[in-house]
Amino acid sequence: GEGNKVPISSHHRSAIQVLYVPAIREPALQLKHASGTILWRILNGINWSEKAKKEISDGLESVNSLLSEIEAIKRLQDTISTHWKTYHKDARYSDAKIKFSANELDAILRKLDVEFSPTEVPGSYSIEYLGEGLRSLFYFTLINSLLEIEEYAIKEAGQEEKLFNMLPPALTFLAIEEPENHISPHILGKVISNLISISKKTNAQVVLTSHTPAIIKRISPESICHLRINSETHSSIASRIVLPDKEDDERKFPRSLAK
């Protein structure tokens, strides 16, 4: 209620992580090492050793050496350099070389992707080739993975050698829009069960919106709110379902839906 509200400082707000799962789910975007994405939050917390960084850099140098030995690449590089010099007479930047420029770890991480196999054809599939249902389920997989990694980081915080060097948030607020989208009803039960288990964590909360009875029947009536738009303020109003104290038909009906 209004009387229970207290101001929250910016310091405490920064300890709250919000993960928004839109109705239209594009996990491919979350697989890019861009600021704020799920993959970025995980990779940014990995405790990369100097040895690993050097070995990655040395490995790319080897790839570039092999690339420069390919005859077709040599011909292409010579052709580009020749034409470049007809336009550009400055001694600076006069050499144009074809090579992998991702010699920094951060640049390499931006190229990471997830492949799925086996498939009905030789090779593997990237996330773009999966159906909407599987893409939607993999979006939830990424979120579960992030939360599990953060839990692991808390457990190993006191160790001298850590896999992850991250400070997990004090609270993860998971906001999910229409989890039923693109997901078959028989799989939807697993998704909701998973979300309920997340909501029971001491450092997590889950809020979801839905239009389908398939979701409503899987959630306790005490946890359901009805949302409507205030025509004057154009803001949303959330109202809890008021259940009678006595075990009569009015109370049994919403409970029967949740079974």
Protein Blocks (a to p, Z undefined) as FASTA:
>chain_A
ZZlpccddfklmmmpccddddfbdcfklmmpccehiaklmmmmmpccdfklmmmmmmmmm
mmmmmmmmpmklmmmmmmmmmmmmmmpmcfghkbccdddfblbfklmmmmgccdddddfb
ecdddfklpcfklmmmmmmmmmmmmmmmmmmmmmmmmpmbdfbdcdddfbdcdddehklg
opafklmmmmmmmmmmmmmpmkbccddddfbfklmmmpcfklpccddddfklopacdddd
dddfbdcfklmmmmmmmZZ
